[in-house]
């Protein structure tokens, strides 16, 4: 049977995981698959495992080369696939592919005619599978979409959760950059933009094993940070010819997603790491300009401003403060309408950013629910506007609204403000007090009527009004 799909698996010293990976490919519900494993100079038992699979399953072939890195191994694998096979995929040798993943992905491409299909991902840790944060937004299928219509696809930067139409891959002569870490994004983001359309599947297709010490887990490695920023610059340069808006959106995603991991490694890094990060990330910000900072939270804009101005000591003080108080804690200064977020970790209040509406969200938590003998439900909790202290009752005025799950107008519910010191304790920071954020309300099912109801809280303080859904503590 001629294969429909070629799967390339680069292999280097993964004997502990390779058997499980190749077994997941052998057990795919679609049988018309060829698997090309590329032994990239392994010095453990990986080569033997790959050869044994090839000996007992005609769909598997093993290619050998001197160690040249992941990108070179992938490129070698593509060159050794069978000519004329219509689809192409990649899998990393320590990961797993969901049993029906390729069947679903091929069916999607056959149905829509899109150039590539991508799917949801589990992170596989010692505690078991967890939803990969990059794909939390993915709750429904999106056939025949495009990154220019759905910018959330900018987070979809890996090769191994996709199937490509081979004619599309060859038309654009895609190759992975050799000799670099973080080799996926310089291929995947251009592929998203060059595709005529893309299918997105919300069901999981791939289990990405997260191993401490693996390529993508190096936090204070000079080469790692330089290669990551260089990879983003290459993609940004590609997008320069596709409209300023596309490039600015991608640059912002690098600051939001790619660079934070290395930024937070600065306190642990040595002088050479810090110098490399500040030089390369600073140059990225110099080139990207203010457009890359728009839309980022105030605390992120403060940190990146310090990087852009090469203010290392203040940046380290900010990161140290955030480790103790959590990201997103700041003080608010200035008159209403011209308020600024000022970071307490920076000396003299010199690190600040103009506040946007989304920078002061409301927090509303349910602490206790109890039924009375009269059949009414009493709810106790707290609600405040983050970073606006509730150190007096007038700084956290509250009202409650209930709305039937099926729709309809919200109904007001009387609320009584009560002291609740656990609001401050639960906030995980010591800069602001929220002791007067507590509330009590009583719901009467007889007045509401049968059905399901949502409860929300409106909170006002310091000239600001916000609304939030009521959630359990820890949710």
C-alpha positions in Angstrom: 0.0 0.0 0.0 1.4 3.4 -1.0 1.6 5.7 2.1 -0.5 8.8 2.4 1.7 10.3 5.1 5.4 10.6 5.7 6.4 11.1 9.4 10.0 12.3 10.1 11.4 11.4 13.6 14.8 12.9 14.5 16.6 10.7 17.1 19.5 11.5 19.4 20.2 9.7 22.7 16.5 9.1 23.7 16.6 5.3 24.4 14.4 5.8 27.5 11.5 7.2 25.4 12.0 6.1 21.8 10.2 2.8 22.1 7.1 4.4 23.4 7.3 7.2 20.7 7.6 4.8 17.8 4.9 2.5 19.2 2.5 5.4 19.2 3.3 5.9 15.5 3.0 2.2 14.7 -0.5 2.1 16.4 -2.0 5.0 14.4 -5.5 4.2 13.3 -4.5 5.1 9.7 -2.2 2.4 8.4 -0.9 4.1 5.2 2.0 5.8 7.0 5.7 5.7 6.5 8.0 6.6 9.4 11.6 7.8 8.6 13.7 7.9 11.8 17.0 9.7 11.5 19.6 8.6 14.0 21.6 11.8 14.6 24.8 10.2 15.9 23.3 8.6 19.0 25.7 7.1 21.5 23.2 5.2 23.6 20.8 2.4 22.5 18.6 4.7 20.3 20.0 3.4 17.0 19.3 -0.2 18.0 15.7 0.6 18.9 15.1 2.4 15.6 16.7 -0.4 13.6 14.6 -3.1 15.4 11.4 -1.2 14.5 12.5 -1.0 10.9 13.2 -4.7 10.9 9.8 -5.8 12.1 7.6 -3.1 10.5 8.0 -2.4 6.8 6.5 1.1 7.3 9.6 2.2 9.3 13.0 3.1 7.9 16.1 4.2 9.7 18.6 6.7 8.3 22.0 7.3 10.0 24.2 10.5 10.1 26.9 12.0 12.2 25.5 14.3 14.9 24.4 17.6 13.3 21.5 18.7 15.4 17.7 18.5 15.3 17.2 20.8 12.3 19.7 18.9 10.2 18.1 15.6 11.2 14.7 16.8 10.2 15.9 18.0 6.9 17.6 14.7 6.2 14.4 12.9 7.1 12.4 14.9 4.6 15.0 14.2 1.9 14.6 10.4 2.5 10.8 10.3 2.4 9.1 8.5 -0.5 8.5 10.8 -3.5 4.9 11.4 -4.3 3.5 10.9 -0.7 0.9 13.6 -0.4 1.3 14.6 3.2 4.2 15.2 5.7 4.4 15.4 9.5 7.1 15.5 12.2 7.3 13.9 15.6 10.0 14.4 18.3 11.5 11.1 19.5 10.6 11.6 23.2 6.9 12.5 22.6 3.7 10.6 21.8 1.1 10.9 19.0 -2.6 10.3 19.9 -3.8 7.1 18.3 -6.3 8.6 15.9 -4.5 11.9 15.4 -3.2 11.4 11.9 -6.6 9.9 10.7 -8.4 13.0 11.9 -5.9 15.4 10.5 -5.8 13.8 7.1 -9.5 13.6 7.0 -9.7 17.4 7.7 -7.2 18.2 4.9 -9.0 15.9 2.4 -12.3 17.7 3.3 -11.1 21.3 3.2 -8.2 21.4 0.8 -6.2 23.5 3.3 -2.4 23.5 3.2 -1.8 22.4 6.7 -3.7 21.2 9.8 -2.7 21.8 13.4 -4.2 20.3 16.6 -4.4 20.6 20.4 -1.5 19.5 22.6 -1.0 17.9 26.0 2.1 18.7 28.1 3.3 15.3 29.4 4.9 15.7 32.8 5.7 13.3 35.7 2.2 14.1 37.0 0.6 13.1 33.8 -0.9 15.0 30.8 -1.8 18.7 31.2 -3.3 21.1 28.8 -0.5 23.1 27.0 -1.0 26.7 27.8 -0.4 27.8 24.2 -3.7 26.1 23.2 -6.0 26.8 26.1 -8.0 29.0 23.8 -8.7 26.1 21.5 -12.2 24.8 22.4 -13.7 24.4 18.9 -12.5 23.4 15.4 -11.6 26.2 13.0 -11.5 24.8 9.4 -10.1 26.9 6.6 -8.9 29.7 8.9 -5.7 31.8 8.7 -3.3 33.5 11.2 -4.3 36.9 9.7 -7.9 36.3 10.8 -7.1 34.5 14.0 -3.9 36.0 15.6 -4.1 33.4 18.4 -2.3 31.1 15.9 0.9 33.1 16.5 1.3 30.8 19.6 1.2 27.7 17.3 4.9 27.6 16.6 5.9 23.9 16.8 6.3 21.4 14.0 5.1 18.3 15.6 1.3 18.9 16.1 0.8 19.4 12.3 0.3 17.7 9.0 1.4 19.5 5.9 0.3 19.1 2.3 3.6 18.0 0.7 3.1 20.1 -2.4 2.8 23.2 -0.1 6.0 22.2 1.8 7.9 21.8 -1.5 6.4 24.9 -3.2 8.0 27.1 -0.5 11.1 24.9 0.0 10.8 24.9 3.7 13.9 23.8 5.7 14.8 24.0 9.3 17.7 26.3 10.2 20.8 24.2 11.0 23.0 24.9 14.0 20.3 26.8 15.9 18.2 26.1 18.9 14.5 27.0 18.7 14.3 26.0 15.1 10.5 25.6 14.8 9.2 29.2 14.8 11.3 30.4 11.8 9.5 27.7 9.7 6.1 27.4 11.3 5.1 31.1 11.5 6.0 31.7 7.8 4.1 28.5 7.0 1.0 29.9 8.7 1.3 33.1 6.7 2.0 31.5 3.4 -0.7 28.9 3.6 -3.9 29.6 1.7 -5.9 28.2 4.6 -5.2 26.3 7.8 -7.4 23.7 9.7 -7.3 23.9 13.5 -8.6 20.9 15.5 -9.6 21.3 19.1 -9.2 17.7 20.1 -5.7 16.7 21.2 -3.4 15.2 18.7 0.0 15.2 20.5 1.6 14.6 23.9 4.7 16.9 24.3 7.0 15.4 27.0 8.5 18.2 29.1 11.9 17.1 30.4 14.1 19.2 32.6 17.3 19.9 30.7 15.9 19.4 27.3 16.5 22.0 24.5 13.4 24.0 25.3 14.0 24.0 29.1 17.3 25.9 29.1 16.7 29.0 31.1 20.1 30.6 31.7 22.0 29.4 28.7 23.7 32.2 26.7 23.4 30.3 23.4 19.8 29.5 24.2 18.6 33.1 24.8 20.6 34.4 21.8 19.2 31.7 19.5 15.6 32.3 20.8 15.8 36.0 20.2 17.5 35.5 16.8 14.7 33.1 15.8 12.1 35.7 16.6 14.0 38.4 14.7 14.1 36.1 11.6 10.4 35.6 11.7 9.8 39.3 12.3 12.0 40.2 9.3 9.9 37.8 7.2 6.7 39.6 8.4 8.2 43.0 7.6 7.0 42.7 4.0 3.5 41.5 5.0 2.2 44.7 6.7 3.3 46.6 9.8 0.3 45.3 11.7 1.3 41.7 11.3 4.9 42.4 12.3 3.9 44.4 15.4 1.5 41.7 16.5 4.2 39.1 16.2 6.7 41.2 18.0 4.3 41.7 20.9 3.7 37.9 21.1 7.5 37.4 21.4 7.6 39.7 24.4 4.5 38.1 25.9 5.4 34.4 25.2 9.0 33.8 24.0 11.2 36.1 26.0 9.5 36.0 29.5 11.0 32.6 30.2 14.5 34.1 29.8 13.6 37.4 31.5 12.6 35.5 34.6 15.9 33.6 34.5 17.9 36.8 35.0 18.2 36.5 38.8 19.7 33.0 38.4 21.9 33.8 35.5 25.6 34.8 35.6 27.1 38.0 34.2 27.5 36.6 30.6 23.9 35.5 30.5 22.6 38.9 31.8 24.8 40.7 29.3 23.6 38.6 26.4 19.9 39.0 27.3 20.1 42.7 27.8 22.0 43.2 24.6 19.8 41.1 22.3 16.4 41.7 23.9 17.3 45.4 24.1 18.2 45.5 20.4 14.9 43.7 19.6 13.0 46.4 21.6 15.0 49.2 19.9 13.9 47.9 16.5 10.3 46.9 17.4 9.5 50.3 19.1 6.5 51.2 21.2 4.1 49.3 18.8 5.3 46.0 20.3 4.4 47.1 23.8 0.8 48.2 23.0 -1.7 45.8 24.4 0.7 44.2 27.0 -0.3 44.4 30.7 1.1 47.4 32.6 3.6 45.2 34.6 5.0 43.7 31.4 5.4 47.2 29.8 7.3 48.3 32.9 9.7 45.3 32.7 10.3 45.7 29.0 10.9 49.4 29.4 13.7 48.6 31.9 15.2 46.2 29.4 14.9 48.7 26.6 16.7 51.3 28.7 19.3 48.7 29.9 18.5 49.3 33.6 19.6 46.0 34.9 19.8 46.8 38.6 16.2 48.1 38.7 15.0 45.2 36.6 16.5 42.7 39.0 14.8 44.5 41.9 11.5 44.3 40.1 11.9 40.6 39.4 12.8 40.0 43.1 9.7 41.9 44.2 7.5 39.9 41.8 8.9 36.6 43.2 7.7 37.6 46.7 4.4 39.4 45.6 3.4 37.8 42.3 3.4 39.3 38.9 1.0 42.1 38.4 1.3 43.9 41.8 2.0 47.6 41.5 0.9 50.9 43.0 -1.3 53.4 41.2 -0.4 57.1 41.1 -1.7 60.2 39.4 -5.2 61.8 39.0 -8.1 59.9 37.6 -7.8 59.7 33.8 -4.0 60.0 33.9 -3.2 57.2 36.3 0.0 55.3 36.0 1.2 51.9 37.3 4.4 52.4 39.3 6.4 49.3 40.3 7.2 49.1 44.0 10.4 47.1 43.3 12.1 50.0 41.4 13.7 52.7 43.5 12.2 56.1 43.4 9.1 55.2 41.5 10.9 55.7 38.2 9.6 52.5 36.6 6.0 53.1 35.5 3.5 52.8 32.7 0.2 54.4 31.7 -2.8 52.4 32.8 -5.3 50.9 30.4 -8.8 49.7 31.4 -7.7 46.1 31.5 -4.9 46.8 34.0 -7.2 47.2 37.0 -9.4 44.0 37.0 -11.8 43.1 39.6 -11.4 40.0 41.8 -14.5 38.3 43.2 -14.3 35.2 45.3 -16.8 33.0 47.1 -15.6 31.9 50.6 -18.7 30.3 52.0 -22.2 29.3 51.0 -24.8 28.1 53.5 -28.5 27.4 53.5 -30.7 28.8 56.2 -33.7 27.2 57.9 -35.8 29.6 55.9 -34.6 28.0 52.6 -32.5 31.0 51.6 -28.9 30.9 50.5 -26.3 33.1 52.2 -23.1 33.8 50.2 -20.0 35.2 51.9 -16.9 36.3 50.0 -14.8 39.2 48.9 -14.5 41.5 46.0 -12.0 44.3 45.2 -10.2 46.0 42.3 -6.7 44.7 42.1 -4.0 47.2 43.1 -6.6 49.6 44.5 -6.5 49.1 48.3 -9.7 48.3 50.1 -8.4 49.6 53.5 -11.7 51.3 54.3 -15.3 50.3 53.5 -15.8 53.2 51.1 -12.9 51.9 48.9 -14.8 48.7 48.1 -18.4 49.5 47.5 -20.3 46.5 46.2 -23.5 45.5 44.4 -24.5 42.0 43.3 -26.3 40.9 40.1 -27.9 37.5 39.3 -28.7 36.4 35.8 -30.5 33.2 34.6 -28.2 30.9 32.7 -30.5 31.0 29.7 -30.3 34.7 29.4 -32.5 37.6 30.4 -31.8 40.8 32.3 -29.7 40.8 35.4 -31.4 41.3 38.8 -29.9 43.3 41.6 -29.3 41.6 45.0 -28.7 43.6 48.2 -25.1 43.3 49.5 -23.7 44.1 52.9 -20.0 45.0 53.3 -18.2 43.1 56.0 -14.5 42.9 57.2 -12.6 40.0 55.6 -8.9 39.9 56.3 -8.5 36.7 54.3 -9.0 38.8 51.1 -5.5 40.3 51.8 -4.0 37.0 52.8 -5.4 35.2 49.7 -4.0 37.9 47.4 -0.4 36.6 47.8 1.1 40.1 48.1 1.9 42.5 50.9 1.7 45.9 49.2 -2.0 46.4 49.4 -4.6 45.7 52.0 -8.0 44.3 51.0 -9.4 43.7 54.5 -12.7 45.6 53.8 -13.4 43.8 50.6 -15.8 41.3 52.3 -19.5 41.0 51.5 -22.5 39.0 52.4 -25.6 38.5 50.2 -28.8 36.4 50.6 -30.5 34.7 47.6 -34.1 33.6 47.9 -34.9 30.8 45.4 -38.6 31.5 45.8 -38.1 34.9 44.3 -35.6 33.8 41.6 -37.6 30.9 40.4 -36.5 27.5 39.1 -33.3 27.3 36.9 -29.6 27.9 37.0 -28.3 31.4 37.9 -25.0 33.2 37.5 -23.9 35.5 40.3 -21.7 38.6 39.6 -20.4 41.4 41.7 -19.9 45.1 40.8 -17.2 46.8 42.9 -16.3 50.4 43.1 -13.4 52.2 44.7 -11.0 55.1 44.2 -13.1 56.4 41.3 -13.1 53.1 39.4 -16.0 50.6 38.8 -15.5 47.0 37.7 -17.6 43.9 37.3 -16.6 40.3 37.8 -18.2 36.9 37.9 -18.1 35.3 41.4 -15.8 32.3 41.6 -14.6 30.0 44.3 -11.4 30.7 46.1 -8.6 29.1 44.1 -10.5 29.0 40.8 
